[in-house]
Amino acid sequence: MSQTSGSNRIVRVAAGQGFWGDWLDAPRRQVEGGPVDYLMLDYLAEVTMSILQKQKERDPNMGYARDFIGAMESVLPAVVDRGVRVVANAGGVNPVACARAVLDVAAARGAAGALKVGVVTGDDLLPHLDALIGKGHPLANMETGEPLSTVRDRVLSANAYIGSVPIVEALARGANVVVTGRSTDTALTMAPLRHEFGWGASDWDRLAAGIIAGHIIECGAQCSGGNCLYDWRNIPDLANVGYPIVEANADGTFVVTKHPGTGGRINVPSVTEQLVYEMGDPHSYITPDVVADFSSIRLAPDGENRVRVFGITGRPATDKLKVSIAYRAGFKAVGTLVYAWPDALEKAQLADRVLRERLDNMGLRFDQLLTEFVGVSATHGPLTVTTGEAPEVQWRIGVRSGDRKAVERFTREIAPLVLNGPPTVTGFAGGRPKVEEIVAYWPALVDKSVVQTKVEILT
Amino acid sequence: MKVRLVDIAHARSGDKGDTANVGVIALRPEWYPFIAESLTRARVAQHFAGVITGDVERFELPNLNALNFLLHGALDGGGTLSLKTDAQGKVFSTAMLRMLLDVDDDRARSLKLPEAPHK
Protein backbone atom coordinates (compact mmCIF):
# COMPACT_ATOMS: atom_id res chain seq x y z
CA MET A 1 0.00 0.00 0.00
CA SER A 2 2.77 2.39 0.88
CA GLN A 3 5.30 3.56 -1.63
CA THR A 4 8.42 1.63 -0.72
CA SER A 5 9.31 -1.11 1.67
CA GLY A 6 11.93 -1.49 4.36
CA SER A 7 13.32 1.15 6.65
CA ASN A 8 12.87 3.95 4.10
CA ARG A 9 9.18 3.29 3.81
CA ILE A 10 7.07 6.46 3.75
CA VAL A 11 3.42 6.63 4.80
CA ARG A 12 1.36 9.50 3.43
CA VAL A 13 -1.56 10.86 5.43
CA ALA A 14 -3.60 13.54 3.64
CA ALA A 15 -5.91 15.98 5.43
CA GLY A 16 -9.23 16.49 3.67
CA GLN A 17 -11.40 18.40 6.18
CA GLY A 18 -10.43 20.71 9.01
CA PHE A 19 -13.91 21.09 10.47
CA TRP A 20 -17.55 20.32 9.67
CA GLY A 21 -18.32 22.83 6.96
CA ASP A 22 -14.89 22.80 5.32
CA TRP A 23 -14.38 22.74 1.52
CA LEU A 24 -16.48 19.94 0.03
CA ASP A 25 -14.02 19.49 -2.85
CA ALA A 26 -10.96 18.90 -0.67
CA PRO A 27 -11.28 15.14 0.06
CA ARG A 28 -11.59 14.25 -3.61
CA ARG A 29 -8.72 16.54 -4.59
CA GLN A 30 -6.54 14.90 -1.95
CA VAL A 31 -7.02 11.35 -3.26
CA GLU A 32 -6.86 12.33 -6.95
CA GLY A 33 -3.96 14.79 -6.86
CA GLY A 34 -1.17 12.30 -6.19
CA PRO A 35 -0.23 9.31 -4.06
CA VAL A 36 -1.70 9.09 -0.56
CA ASP A 37 -2.14 6.12 1.76
CA TYR A 38 -4.63 7.58 4.23
CA LEU A 39 -7.23 10.30 4.03
CA MET A 40 -7.83 11.99 7.40
CA LEU A 41 -11.07 13.91 7.89
CA ASP A 42 -11.67 15.98 11.04
CA TYR A 43 -15.27 17.07 11.55
CA LEU A 44 -15.63 17.87 15.22
CA ALA A 45 -15.30 21.18 17.03
CA GLU A 46 -16.07 21.77 20.68
CA VAL A 47 -19.83 22.18 20.42
CA THR A 48 -20.43 20.04 17.33
CA MET A 49 -21.37 17.02 19.46
CA SER A 50 -24.28 18.89 21.04
CA ILE A 51 -25.67 19.89 17.63
CA LEU A 52 -25.46 16.24 16.60
CA GLN A 53 -27.10 15.14 19.86
CA LYS A 54 -30.07 17.41 19.12
CA GLN A 55 -30.34 15.87 15.63
CA LYS A 56 -30.25 12.36 17.07
CA GLU A 57 -33.04 13.23 19.52
CA ARG A 58 -35.23 14.18 16.54
CA ASP A 59 -34.20 11.15 14.46
CA PRO A 60 -32.40 8.13 15.96
CA ASN A 61 -30.70 7.48 12.60
CA MET A 62 -29.01 10.90 12.63
CA GLY A 63 -26.38 12.45 14.87
CA TYR A 64 -23.29 12.26 12.66
CA ALA A 65 -21.60 14.62 10.19
CA ARG A 66 -23.67 14.16 7.02
CA ASP A 67 -20.99 15.86 4.91
CA PHE A 68 -18.88 12.75 5.42
CA ILE A 69 -21.27 10.63 3.35
CA GLY A 70 -20.83 12.94 0.36
CA ALA A 71 -17.08 12.93 0.95
CA MET A 72 -17.04 9.12 0.99
CA GLU A 73 -19.01 9.05 -2.24
CA SER A 74 -16.46 11.35 -3.87
CA VAL A 75 -13.44 9.29 -2.76
CA LEU A 76 -15.00 5.83 -3.16
CA PRO A 77 -13.08 4.91 -6.34
CA ALA A 78 -9.77 5.68 -4.63
CA VAL A 79 -10.72 3.62 -1.58
CA VAL A 80 -12.04 0.67 -3.57
CA ASP A 81 -9.58 0.59 -6.49
CA ARG A 82 -6.39 2.04 -5.03
CA GLY A 83 -6.56 1.02 -1.41
CA VAL A 84 -6.64 4.49 0.14
CA ARG A 85 -7.90 4.15 3.71
CA VAL A 86 -10.06 6.77 5.40
CA VAL A 87 -10.02 7.78 9.07
CA ALA A 88 -12.69 10.24 10.23
CA ASN A 89 -14.31 11.40 13.46
CA ALA A 90 -17.51 11.96 11.49
CA GLY A 91 -19.47 9.52 13.66
CA GLY A 92 -20.46 12.22 16.13
CA VAL A 93 -22.91 10.78 18.65
CA ASN A 94 -24.00 8.00 16.28
CA PRO A 95 -20.96 6.31 14.68
CA VAL A 96 -22.88 3.11 13.89
CA ALA A 97 -25.53 4.99 11.88
CA CYS A 98 -22.73 6.87 10.14
CA ALA A 99 -21.00 3.61 9.19
CA ARG A 100 -24.25 2.16 7.86
CA ALA A 101 -24.82 5.26 5.74
CA VAL A 102 -21.33 4.84 4.29
CA LEU A 103 -22.06 1.21 3.47
CA ASP A 104 -25.37 2.21 1.86
CA VAL A 105 -23.63 4.74 -0.36
CA ALA A 106 -21.03 2.15 -1.38
CA ALA A 107 -23.77 -0.37 -2.20
CA ALA A 108 -25.68 2.22 -4.23
CA ARG A 109 -22.50 2.91 -6.21
CA GLY A 110 -21.98 -0.76 -6.99
CA ALA A 111 -19.27 -1.29 -4.41
CA ALA A 112 -21.17 -3.52 -1.99
CA GLY A 113 -18.71 -5.70 -0.12
CA ALA A 114 -15.74 -3.49 -0.95
CA LEU A 115 -15.72 -1.66 2.36
CA LYS A 116 -14.87 -2.83 5.84
CA VAL A 117 -15.94 -0.01 8.11
CA GLY A 118 -14.39 0.05 11.57
CA VAL A 119 -16.64 1.75 14.09
CA VAL A 120 -15.18 3.11 17.30
CA THR A 121 -17.63 3.69 20.15
CA GLY A 122 -17.42 4.18 23.90
CA ASP A 123 -16.66 7.91 23.98
CA ASP A 124 -20.31 8.76 24.70
CA LEU A 125 -20.64 9.23 28.48
CA LEU A 126 -24.16 10.67 28.45
CA PRO A 127 -25.84 7.37 29.41
CA HIS A 128 -23.39 6.93 32.33
CA LEU A 129 -23.31 10.48 33.62
CA ASP A 130 -25.38 10.02 36.77
CA ALA A 131 -23.55 6.81 37.62
CA LEU A 132 -20.22 8.59 37.20
CA ILE A 133 -21.25 11.51 39.41
CA GLY A 134 -22.68 9.00 41.92
CA LYS A 135 -19.36 7.16 42.06
CA GLY A 136 -17.54 10.37 42.97
CA HIS A 137 -16.40 11.69 39.59
CA PRO A 138 -17.29 15.40 39.89
CA LEU A 139 -16.53 16.21 36.21
CA ALA A 140 -15.60 19.66 37.45
CA ASN A 141 -15.28 22.44 34.91
CA MET A 142 -11.57 22.75 34.08
CA GLU A 143 -11.86 26.53 33.88
CA THR A 144 -14.10 27.37 36.83
CA GLY A 145 -13.76 24.32 39.10
CA GLU A 146 -17.54 24.03 39.48
CA PRO A 147 -18.90 20.46 39.71
CA LEU A 148 -21.06 19.25 36.83
CA SER A 149 -23.99 18.79 39.22
CA THR A 150 -24.63 22.55 38.96
CA VAL A 151 -25.75 22.17 35.32
CA ARG A 152 -26.55 18.43 35.23
CA ASP A 153 -30.22 18.93 34.29
CA ARG A 154 -29.20 21.02 31.26
CA VAL A 155 -26.54 18.68 29.84
CA LEU A 156 -27.05 17.81 26.18
CA SER A 157 -23.99 15.69 25.42
CA ALA A 158 -20.91 14.35 27.18
CA ASN A 159 -18.07 12.70 25.28
CA ALA A 160 -14.61 11.63 26.32
CA TYR A 161 -11.81 12.54 23.93
CA ILE A 162 -10.38 9.16 22.98
CA GLY A 163 -6.98 8.45 21.51
CA SER A 164 -5.33 6.30 18.88
CA VAL A 165 -5.72 2.82 20.41
CA PRO A 166 -9.17 1.85 19.08
CA ILE A 167 -8.39 3.35 15.65
CA VAL A 168 -5.20 1.30 15.44
CA GLU A 169 -7.22 -1.78 16.39
CA ALA A 170 -9.76 -1.11 13.64
CA LEU A 171 -6.97 -0.71 11.07
CA ALA A 172 -5.26 -3.90 12.30
CA ARG A 173 -8.53 -5.75 11.83
CA GLY A 174 -8.55 -4.69 8.19
CA ALA A 175 -10.89 -1.71 8.19
CA ASN A 176 -10.43 0.48 5.13
CA VAL A 177 -12.71 3.13 6.59
CA VAL A 178 -12.62 4.01 10.28
CA VAL A 179 -15.42 6.08 11.80
CA THR A 180 -15.14 7.39 15.33
CA GLY A 181 -17.11 9.62 17.65
CA ARG A 182 -15.19 12.14 19.76
CA SER A 183 -11.67 10.95 19.12
CA THR A 184 -9.05 13.68 19.31
CA ASP A 185 -8.31 15.45 16.06
CA THR A 186 -4.64 14.52 16.31
CA ALA A 187 -5.28 10.79 16.85
CA LEU A 188 -6.82 10.60 13.36
CA THR A 189 -3.35 11.24 11.91
CA MET A 190 -1.24 9.52 14.54
CA ALA A 191 -3.19 6.23 14.55
CA PRO A 192 -2.46 5.32 10.90
CA LEU A 193 1.26 6.02 11.46
CA ARG A 194 1.27 3.98 14.65
CA HIS A 195 -0.48 1.14 12.82
CA GLU A 196 1.85 1.22 9.81
CA PHE A 197 5.10 1.54 11.76
CA GLY A 198 4.13 -0.58 14.75
CA TRP A 199 4.96 2.13 17.29
CA GLY A 200 4.54 0.83 20.83
CA ALA A 201 2.38 2.26 23.59
CA SER A 202 5.44 3.72 25.33
CA ASP A 203 7.26 4.89 22.20
CA TRP A 204 6.77 8.41 23.54
CA ASP A 205 8.89 10.37 21.07
CA ARG A 206 7.34 8.77 18.01
CA LEU A 207 3.81 8.95 19.37
CA ALA A 208 4.43 12.65 20.09
CA ALA A 209 5.72 13.11 16.53
CA GLY A 210 2.52 11.55 15.18
CA ILE A 211 0.44 13.86 17.38
CA ILE A 212 2.33 16.95 16.17
CA ALA A 213 1.93 15.79 12.56
CA GLY A 214 -1.78 15.62 13.36
CA HIS A 215 -1.80 19.08 14.94
CA ILE A 216 -0.15 20.55 11.83
CA ILE A 217 -2.70 19.12 9.37
CA GLU A 218 -5.87 18.89 11.49
CA CYS A 219 -7.06 22.34 10.40
CA GLY A 220 -6.68 21.50 6.72
CA ALA A 221 -5.36 24.36 4.60
CA GLN A 222 -4.58 26.48 7.65
CA CYS A 223 -0.97 25.17 7.40
CA SER A 224 -0.74 25.37 3.61
CA GLY A 225 -1.48 29.02 2.92
CA GLY A 226 -5.01 29.46 4.23
CA ASN A 227 -5.47 32.10 6.94
CA CYS A 228 -1.73 32.67 6.72
CA LEU A 229 -0.60 36.14 7.78
CA TYR A 230 3.01 35.69 6.66
CA ASP A 231 3.45 37.24 3.20
CA TRP A 232 -0.27 36.74 2.55
CA ARG A 233 -0.39 38.90 -0.56
CA ASN A 234 2.00 36.61 -2.41
CA ILE A 235 0.52 33.23 -1.54
CA PRO A 236 -0.32 31.80 -4.96
CA ASP A 237 -3.60 30.42 -6.28
CA LEU A 238 -5.69 30.15 -3.11
CA ALA A 239 -8.60 29.23 -5.39
CA ASN A 240 -6.94 25.85 -5.87
CA VAL A 241 -5.31 25.65 -2.46
CA GLY A 242 -3.64 22.31 -1.78
CA TYR A 243 -4.56 20.69 1.51
CA PRO A 244 -1.62 19.32 3.51
CA ILE A 245 -0.09 15.86 3.40
CA VAL A 246 2.24 14.32 5.97
CA GLU A 247 4.94 12.04 4.56
CA ALA A 248 6.07 10.13 7.61
CA ASN A 249 9.01 7.87 8.32
CA ALA A 250 9.18 5.02 10.82
CA ASP A 251 11.51 7.06 13.06
CA GLY A 252 8.85 9.73 13.57
CA THR A 253 10.37 12.36 11.33
CA PHE A 254 8.09 13.67 8.62
CA VAL A 255 7.67 16.17 5.82
CA VAL A 256 4.62 18.41 5.45
CA THR A 257 3.78 18.97 1.79
CA LYS A 258 0.91 19.16 -0.71
CA HIS A 259 0.18 17.81 -4.15
CA PRO A 260 2.08 19.31 -7.10
CA GLY A 261 0.16 21.86 -9.14
CA THR A 262 -2.03 22.96 -6.25
CA GLY A 263 -2.20 26.47 -4.85
CA GLY A 264 -1.32 27.82 -1.47
CA ARG A 265 2.11 27.56 0.09
CA ILE A 266 3.86 25.36 2.60
CA ASN A 267 6.96 26.85 4.19
CA VAL A 268 8.46 27.20 7.65
CA PRO A 269 6.36 30.30 8.48
CA SER A 270 3.07 28.71 7.35
CA VAL A 271 3.73 25.58 9.41
CA THR A 272 4.87 27.63 12.42
CA GLU A 273 1.65 29.66 12.36
CA GLN A 274 -0.35 26.45 12.56
CA LEU A 275 1.88 25.01 15.29
CA VAL A 276 1.08 27.92 17.61
CA TYR A 277 -2.65 27.84 16.80
CA GLU A 278 -4.81 27.09 19.86
CA MET A 279 -1.68 26.32 21.84
CA GLY A 280 -1.70 26.21 25.63
CA ASP A 281 1.48 25.30 27.51
CA PRO A 282 3.74 24.25 24.64
CA HIS A 283 5.83 22.01 26.88
CA SER A 284 2.82 19.86 27.74
CA TYR A 285 0.46 19.20 24.85
CA ILE A 286 -1.65 16.58 26.60
CA THR A 287 -3.36 13.85 24.58
CA PRO A 288 -4.79 10.47 25.59
CA ASP A 289 -1.72 8.72 24.14
CA VAL A 290 1.23 10.93 25.05
CA VAL A 291 2.27 14.37 26.30
CA ALA A 292 4.03 16.08 23.41
CA ASP A 293 6.65 18.80 23.86
CA PHE A 294 6.35 21.56 21.26
CA SER A 295 9.64 23.08 22.46
CA SER A 296 11.42 20.07 20.92
CA ILE A 297 10.12 20.60 17.38
CA ARG A 298 12.66 21.40 14.67
CA LEU A 299 11.56 22.69 11.26
CA ALA A 300 13.67 22.92 8.10
CA PRO A 301 12.91 23.78 4.48
CA ASP A 302 13.05 20.67 2.29
CA GLY A 303 12.43 22.02 -1.20
CA GLU A 304 9.47 23.86 -2.68
CA ASN A 305 6.33 23.49 -0.57
CA ARG A 306 8.06 20.98 1.69
CA VAL A 307 8.94 21.40 5.37
CA ARG A 308 10.83 18.73 7.28
CA VAL A 309 9.83 18.22 10.93
CA PHE A 310 12.13 16.38 13.34
CA GLY A 311 13.56 16.25 16.86
CA ILE A 312 10.19 15.77 18.57
CA THR A 313 10.05 14.35 22.08
CA GLY A 314 7.18 13.14 24.24
CA ARG A 315 6.45 11.92 27.75
CA PRO A 316 4.04 9.39 29.25
CA ALA A 317 0.37 10.26 29.03
CA THR A 318 -1.64 11.14 32.13
CA ASP A 319 -4.25 8.83 33.67
CA LYS A 320 -7.08 11.20 32.72
CA LEU A 321 -9.14 11.82 29.63
CA LYS A 322 -10.63 15.18 28.75
CA VAL A 323 -14.41 15.19 28.49
CA SER A 324 -16.35 17.53 26.25
CA ILE A 325 -19.71 18.34 27.82
CA ALA A 326 -22.33 20.58 26.25
CA TYR A 327 -25.19 22.15 28.18
CA ARG A 328 -28.06 24.54 27.54
CA ALA A 329 -27.09 28.01 28.75
CA GLY A 330 -29.91 30.38 27.84
CA PHE A 331 -30.61 32.38 24.70
CA LYS A 332 -29.00 35.05 22.60
CA ALA A 333 -29.67 37.23 19.59
CA VAL A 334 -27.61 39.73 17.62
CA GLY A 335 -29.10 42.64 15.65
CA THR A 336 -27.33 44.85 13.14
CA LEU A 337 -28.01 48.01 11.15
CA VAL A 338 -25.74 50.00 8.84
CA TYR A 339 -25.31 53.79 9.06
CA ALA A 340 -23.90 55.81 6.16
CA TRP A 341 -21.74 58.93 5.85
CA PRO A 342 -21.75 61.60 7.17
CA ASP A 343 -21.27 61.06 10.90
CA ALA A 344 -21.92 57.33 10.58
CA LEU A 345 -20.41 56.45 13.95
CA GLU A 346 -22.33 59.13 15.84
CA LYS A 347 -25.60 57.94 14.28
CA ALA A 348 -24.84 54.35 15.23
CA GLN A 349 -24.00 55.46 18.78
CA LEU A 350 -27.30 57.34 19.01
CA ALA A 351 -29.21 54.27 17.77
CA ASP A 352 -27.52 52.25 20.49
CA ARG A 353 -28.54 54.71 23.21
CA VAL A 354 -32.11 54.85 21.94
CA LEU A 355 -32.45 51.07 21.87
CA ARG A 356 -30.98 50.62 25.32
CA GLU A 357 -33.38 53.24 26.72
CA ARG A 358 -36.34 51.43 25.15
CA LEU A 359 -35.22 48.08 26.56
CA ASP A 360 -34.89 49.73 29.98
CA ASN A 361 -38.29 51.34 29.70
CA MET A 362 -39.82 47.93 29.01
CA GLY A 363 -38.10 46.56 32.09
CA LEU A 364 -36.27 43.90 30.10
CA ARG A 365 -33.24 42.53 31.88
CA PHE A 366 -30.40 40.68 30.21
CA ASP A 367 -27.40 38.83 31.59
CA GLN A 368 -25.43 40.77 29.04
CA LEU A 369 -25.73 43.42 26.34
CA LEU A 370 -22.78 44.00 24.02
CA THR A 371 -22.47 46.76 21.45
CA GLU A 372 -19.84 46.78 18.71
CA PHE A 373 -19.26 49.23 15.86
CA VAL A 374 -18.13 47.16 12.89
CA GLY A 375 -15.81 49.19 10.69
CA VAL A 376 -14.55 51.12 13.71
CA SER A 377 -13.58 48.97 16.67
CA ALA A 378 -15.34 45.58 16.62
CA THR A 379 -12.20 43.51 16.21
CA HIS A 380 -9.55 45.34 18.23
CA GLY A 381 -11.68 47.36 20.66
CA PRO A 382 -9.78 50.01 22.59
CA LEU A 383 -6.53 49.08 20.81
CA THR A 384 -7.92 50.49 17.58
CA VAL A 385 -6.13 53.51 16.17
CA THR A 386 -8.67 55.65 14.31
CA THR A 387 -7.39 57.29 11.15
CA GLY A 388 -10.14 59.58 9.98
CA GLU A 389 -13.90 59.35 9.69
CA ALA A 390 -15.46 55.95 9.00
CA PRO A 391 -17.34 56.09 5.65
CA GLU A 392 -19.97 53.72 7.07
CA VAL A 393 -20.52 51.80 10.29
CA GLN A 394 -22.37 48.62 11.09
CA TRP A 395 -23.98 48.89 14.52
CA ARG A 396 -24.10 45.45 16.10
CA ILE A 397 -25.80 44.74 19.39
CA GLY A 398 -26.13 41.36 21.08
CA VAL A 399 -28.08 40.26 24.13
CA ARG A 400 -27.95 37.14 26.25
CA SER A 401 -30.50 35.96 28.81
CA GLY A 402 -31.92 32.87 30.46
CA ASP A 403 -35.34 34.33 29.63
CA ARG A 404 -36.26 33.49 26.05
CA LYS A 405 -39.11 36.03 26.02
CA ALA A 406 -36.78 38.92 26.81
CA VAL A 407 -34.50 37.93 23.93
CA GLU A 408 -37.49 37.57 21.60
CA ARG A 409 -38.75 41.02 22.53
CA PHE A 410 -35.29 42.44 21.81
CA THR A 411 -35.39 41.02 18.28
CA ARG A 412 -38.55 43.12 17.59
CA GLU A 413 -36.83 46.37 18.58
CA ILE A 414 -34.22 46.63 15.81
CA ALA A 415 -36.32 47.18 12.68
CA PRO A 416 -38.43 50.03 14.14
CA LEU A 417 -35.26 52.12 14.43
CA VAL A 418 -35.15 52.29 10.64
CA LEU A 419 -38.11 54.69 10.70
CA ASN A 420 -38.06 56.00 14.25
CA GLY A 421 -34.31 56.31 14.94
CA PRO A 422 -31.28 58.16 13.53
CA PRO A 423 -31.08 58.84 9.74
CA THR A 424 -29.27 57.29 6.73
CA VAL A 425 -29.77 53.77 7.96
CA THR A 426 -29.88 50.65 5.81
CA GLY A 427 -28.86 47.00 5.83
CA PHE A 428 -32.00 45.55 7.41
CA ALA A 429 -33.08 43.30 4.53
CA GLY A 430 -32.16 40.16 6.48
CA GLY A 431 -35.18 40.75 8.67
CA ARG A 432 -35.60 40.26 12.38
CA PRO A 433 -32.66 38.69 14.27
CA LYS A 434 -33.06 35.04 15.19
CA VAL A 435 -33.22 33.85 18.77
CA GLU A 436 -30.57 31.20 19.26
CA GLU A 437 -30.40 28.74 22.12
CA ILE A 438 -26.90 28.81 23.59
CA VAL A 439 -25.22 25.47 23.96
CA ALA A 440 -22.16 26.07 26.08
CA TYR A 441 -19.01 24.01 26.48
CA TRP A 442 -17.99 22.43 29.77
CA PRO A 443 -14.50 20.89 29.67
CA ALA A 444 -13.77 18.32 32.37
CA LEU A 445 -11.43 15.45 33.19
CA VAL A 446 -12.30 11.86 33.99
CA ASP A 447 -10.23 8.82 34.98
CA LYS A 448 -9.17 6.85 31.92
CA SER A 449 -10.27 3.63 33.59
CA VAL A 450 -13.97 4.52 33.38
CA VAL A 451 -14.00 4.91 29.58
CA GLN A 452 -14.30 1.62 27.68
CA THR A 453 -13.93 1.92 23.93
CA LYS A 454 -15.19 -0.71 21.54
CA VAL A 455 -14.36 -1.53 17.91
CA GLU A 456 -16.79 -3.20 15.53
CA ILE A 457 -16.21 -4.01 11.87
CA LEU A 458 -19.27 -3.55 9.67
CA THR A 459 -19.41 -4.80 6.08
CA MET B 1 13.85 54.56 18.14
CA LYS B 2 10.46 52.85 17.79
CA VAL B 3 9.73 49.57 16.03
CA ARG B 4 6.30 48.26 15.17
CA LEU B 5 5.85 44.60 16.13
CA VAL B 6 3.82 44.13 12.94
CA ASP B 7 6.98 44.88 10.92
CA ILE B 8 9.15 42.27 12.65
CA ALA B 9 6.76 39.42 13.54
CA HIS B 10 3.79 37.47 12.31
CA ALA B 11 1.17 35.84 14.50
CA ARG B 12 -1.81 33.52 14.79
CA SER B 13 -4.42 33.36 17.52
CA GLY B 14 -7.17 31.01 18.64
CA ASP B 15 -9.31 30.15 21.63
CA LYS B 16 -9.68 27.74 24.51
CA GLY B 17 -12.84 28.64 26.37
CA ASP B 18 -12.58 32.22 27.61
CA THR B 19 -8.84 32.33 26.89
CA ALA B 20 -7.29 33.59 23.67
CA ASN B 21 -3.87 32.28 22.71
CA VAL B 22 -1.57 34.41 20.59
CA GLY B 23 1.53 32.93 19.01
CA VAL B 24 4.03 35.60 17.94
CA ILE B 25 6.70 34.50 15.46
CA ALA B 26 9.82 36.51 14.54
CA LEU B 27 10.00 37.30 10.82
CA ARG B 28 13.79 36.75 11.02
CA PRO B 29 15.51 34.40 13.49
CA GLU B 30 17.93 37.16 14.52
CA TRP B 31 15.00 39.29 15.66
CA TYR B 32 13.67 36.66 18.06
CA PRO B 33 15.87 37.60 21.08
CA PHE B 34 14.81 41.26 20.80
CA ILE B 35 11.14 40.28 20.56
CA ALA B 36 11.46 37.86 23.49
CA GLU B 37 13.08 40.58 25.63
CA SER B 38 10.51 43.19 24.69
CA LEU B 39 7.35 41.13 25.02
CA THR B 40 7.43 40.52 28.75
CA ARG B 41 4.34 39.32 30.54
CA ALA B 42 3.90 42.76 32.10
CA ARG B 43 4.29 44.58 28.79
CA VAL B 44 1.69 42.37 27.09
CA ALA B 45 -0.69 42.68 30.05
CA GLN B 46 -0.34 46.46 29.82
CA HIS B 47 -1.04 46.36 26.06
CA PHE B 48 -4.26 44.42 26.59
CA ALA B 49 -5.41 46.37 29.66
CA GLY B 50 -9.11 47.09 29.29
CA VAL B 51 -9.42 44.36 26.64
CA ILE B 52 -8.98 41.26 28.81
CA THR B 53 -10.22 40.67 32.35
CA GLY B 54 -7.74 37.98 33.43
CA ASP B 55 -3.99 37.60 33.60
CA VAL B 56 -1.39 36.79 30.95
CA GLU B 57 0.75 33.66 30.70
CA ARG B 58 3.88 33.62 28.55
CA PHE B 59 5.86 30.73 27.04
CA GLU B 60 9.06 30.80 25.01
CA LEU B 61 9.64 28.62 21.96
CA PRO B 62 13.14 29.56 20.74
CA ASN B 63 13.10 26.47 18.53
CA LEU B 64 10.32 28.10 16.49
CA ASN B 65 11.49 31.70 17.04
CA ALA B 66 8.11 32.12 18.68
CA LEU B 67 6.40 33.17 21.89
CA ASN B 68 3.01 31.92 23.03
CA PHE B 69 0.73 34.06 25.17
CA LEU B 70 -2.43 33.01 26.93
CA LEU B 71 -4.77 35.94 27.48
CA HIS B 72 -7.31 34.92 30.10
CA GLY B 73 -10.76 36.49 30.20
CA ALA B 74 -10.35 37.67 26.62
CA LEU B 75 -13.50 36.40 24.95
CA ASP B 76 -16.47 37.68 26.88
CA GLY B 77 -17.20 34.22 28.30
CA GLY B 78 -15.88 32.41 25.27
CA GLY B 79 -17.27 30.08 22.63
CA THR B 80 -21.02 30.14 22.16
CA LEU B 81 -21.63 32.29 25.29
CA SER B 82 -19.74 35.20 23.80
CA LEU B 83 -21.61 37.94 21.93
CA LYS B 84 -18.42 39.28 20.37
CA THR B 85 -17.78 39.33 16.62
CA ASP B 86 -14.46 37.68 17.43
CA ALA B 87 -15.86 35.14 19.88
CA GLN B 88 -13.08 32.70 19.01
CA GLY B 89 -10.16 35.07 19.36
CA LYS B 90 -9.15 34.75 15.72
CA VAL B 91 -7.91 38.34 15.37
CA PHE B 92 -6.14 38.85 18.68
CA SER B 93 -3.10 38.03 16.53
CA THR B 94 -2.99 41.41 14.86
CA ALA B 95 -4.22 43.18 18.00
CA MET B 96 -0.96 41.97 19.55
CA LEU B 97 0.98 43.15 16.49
CA ARG B 98 -0.21 46.72 17.15
CA MET B 99 2.48 46.96 19.84
CA LEU B 100 5.09 49.67 19.45
CA LEU B 101 8.49 48.71 20.89
CA ASP B 102 11.41 50.84 22.05
CA VAL B 103 14.90 49.89 20.92
CA ASP B 104 18.19 51.74 21.19
CA ASP B 105 19.48 53.01 17.88
CA ASP B 106 22.71 50.97 17.84
CA ARG B 107 20.89 47.73 18.38
CA ALA B 108 18.28 48.64 15.78
CA ARG B 109 21.06 49.28 13.27
CA SER B 110 22.95 46.06 13.99
CA LEU B 111 19.75 44.00 13.75
CA LYS B 112 18.51 46.01 10.73
CA LEU B 113 15.19 46.60 12.49
CA PRO B 114 12.77 48.68 10.40
CA GLU B 115 11.92 51.99 12.07
CA ALA B 116 8.26 52.75 12.71
CA PRO B 117 6.93 55.39 10.30
CA HIS B 118 6.78 58.88 11.81
CA LYS B 119 3.35 60.39 12.15
Interface residues (C-beta under 8 A of the other chain):
Chain A: E46 V47 M142 E143 N227 L229 Y230 P269 T272 E273 Q274 L275 V276 Y277 E278 M279 G280 D281 P282 H283 F294 S295 S296 I297 R298 L299 G311 A329 K332 V334 Q368 L370 E372 V374 A378 T379 H380 G381 P382 L383 V385 R396 G398 V399 R400 I438 V439 A440 Y441 P443
Chain B: H10 A11 R12 S13 G14 D15 K16 G17 D18 T19 N21 G23 I25 L27 H47 F48 G50 V51 E57 F59 E60 L61 P62 N63 L64 N65 A66 N68 L70 D76 G77 G78 G79 T80 L81 L83 K84 T85 D86 V91 S93 T94 A95 R98
